[in-house]
Amino acid sequence: MSIPRDIIVIGAAEGSLPFLQRLLTDLPASLPAAVLVVLHAPLDALQLDLMLGDTGALPLVYARECQAIRHGQVYLAAPDTELVIRPSGVLGIDPIPLGRERRSAIDRLFLSAADVLGFRVIAVLLSRYDGAGTQGLHAVERADGIGIVQEPAEAPVPEMPEHAIKNDKPHYVAPIDGIVMLLNLLTRDDKRSSTASSSINA
């Protein structure tokens, strides 16, 4: 039995919202994967609804505690929460503790995905604040997952993705159009043989 790469985790900062919208809009309804998104931006729920409410073929919902992960769905962390994958393979929602920087939510999602689902994970870092997501991206790659970073020349603040490239050496560096193409290819073709179950939950 083969294990697919069917969990896409995306970390994005406020300046990358237009790129996130493009990415989600261009993903097809037939994508054989689930998409989990952490947006590092001081936005409330209404602002997020207005900005991301009509984002292409994949339905977008706010993630809920103990929610099962399903293909063809985009799960978004609500404002002031951290989205993680619990050891049982379901979604988890934690409030951001007082004093903890919002940007650490990207690393928490990536780290939990790497720990629980390993090879199945594709991590995507869009333009983000210095250092955010780099630790998590490295963990995904150590777990045999795939790391993708937005092309710095395309990002609103090039230093952001450059930090991840310099400190992690991701598998791919690409503009948004290239990331869409990679996600389509990797989720359909990049598999390895295993006797383990390939169901969405671990």
N, C-alpha and C positions, 0 to 999 in steps of 0.2 A: 504494500500500500504506500502511496506517496503522500508527503506532507506539503501542502501549498503554502506559499507566502500570501497570507490572506488577512493580515492585520496591518493597517497603515496608520501610523501615529504621526501627527503633524504638530509642530510647535511653531507659533507665529507671534510676532510682536505687533504693536499698534501700527507702525509704519508699513507693515506688510499686508494689511487688510485687503487692499485691492488685488494683490497677488493671490491671497487665499481665496478670494471670490472667484478669480479666474480659474484657479486650480480646481475648485469644487464644481464650477460650472462646466468645465470641459471633461470631467470624468463621466463615463457612460453609465447608464442604468444597469447594464449587464456586467459591471465590474464585479468579479468574484471575490470580493473582500469587504471588510468593514473599515470605516475611516473614523478615527478618534482624534479630536482637535482640542488643543489648549491654546487659547489666544491670550497672550500677555499684553493686556490693554485695559486701561481704567474705563470700561464701558459698562453701562447697566443693561438689564435684560431687554428693555425696549429698544435701545440703540442696536443691540445685536440682532434682534428680530428684524428691524428695518434693513440692516446691512446684509444679513445672511439669509433672510427668510425665503428668498426666491433664488436659490443657488443651484440651478441645473436639474439634472435627472434624478439625483440621489436625494431622498428625503432626509431632512435634517431635524434632529430632536435634541433637547437637553438630556444629558445622561442622567440616569437614576441609580440609586444604590441597589445592588444585586440584580441589575438588568442584564439579561442575556445579550451577547454580542451576535449580531446577524449580518450576513453579507448584504451589500447593496444599501447600507444605512450609514449616515454620518451622525456621530455622537459628539456633542459639544459640551464642554465644561461650562456650567453656568457661572456668572460673575461671582468672584470671591470664593470660588471653590476649586479644589484640586481633583482632577479626574485620574483614577488609577485602575489597574486591573488586579482584582483580588486573587489570592492563590488558587481559588476554585475556578478561575477563568471568567468570572462575571465582572461587570463594571463596579467600581466603588467611587463614592463621592465623599470628600473630606473638606470641611471648611478650612480656609487658609488661616493658620494661627496668627494671632497678633504679633507683629514684629517680624514675621517671615516675609521675604520679598516675593512678590507675585511671580517673578521670573522662575523661581525654583519649581513651579508647577510643571513646567516643561520637562525638567529632569525627572521629576517624580513619575510622570506618565511613562517616559521612555524607560526608566529603570524598572518599573513594575512590569512593563510589557516584555522587556528582556528576560527578567527573572521567571515569568510565568510561561511565556510562549516562545521565547528563543528564536529559532530559525524562521518562524512564521512572520516575524515582524519586519516591516519596512519603515524606517524612521526618516521623516522629512523635516529639515530645519529651514524655515524661511527667515528673512531678515529679522534679527532679534538683538536684544541688548547684550552687551559684551559678556561672553561666557555662558549665557543661558542656553541650556540644552547640550552643551559639549560633553559633559559627563555622561548624560543619558545616551547620547549618540554613540559614545565609545562602548557603553555597556551593551547596546544592541549589537554592535559589530563583534564584540567578544563572544556573544551568544550565537554567532553565526547568522545574525540578521543582516539587513542591508541598510547602509546609511547614505542619505542623499542630502546635499546642501545646495541652496539656491546660488546661482552664479552671482558673485559679488558685483560685477559690473551692472547687473540688472537691479540690484537691491537699492532702496532709498538711502541706506547708510552702509556702504560697502564694508566698513570695518566689522560689521556684525557677522556675516557669513565667513569673512576672512579669518576670524578668530577660530571658528570650528575647523576650517580647512587646515590652518597652521597647526592646531593642537590635536587634531584627530585623524587627518588624512582619510576622509570619507570615501566610500566606493565610487560615488558619482557626484560631480558638480555640474549643474545644468540650469538653464533658464526655465521659467514656468512651463513653456510649451514642451521642453525636453523632459521635465519631471512628469508631466501627464503621460507622455509616451513611455517613459520608464515604468511607471506604475501599471500601465496597461500590459506591458511586456512581462514584467516580473511576477505579477499576480497570476498570469496565465501560463507561463512557461518555466519559471525557475522553481523546480521541485526536487526533492531528494527522496529516495526510497526509505521506508520505515515500516515497522510492524505496528507502530503506534497509531492511535485514532487520529483522523484529520478533521474531527468535528470542531466547531468553532470554539467551544469551551474546553479548557484543559481538563 
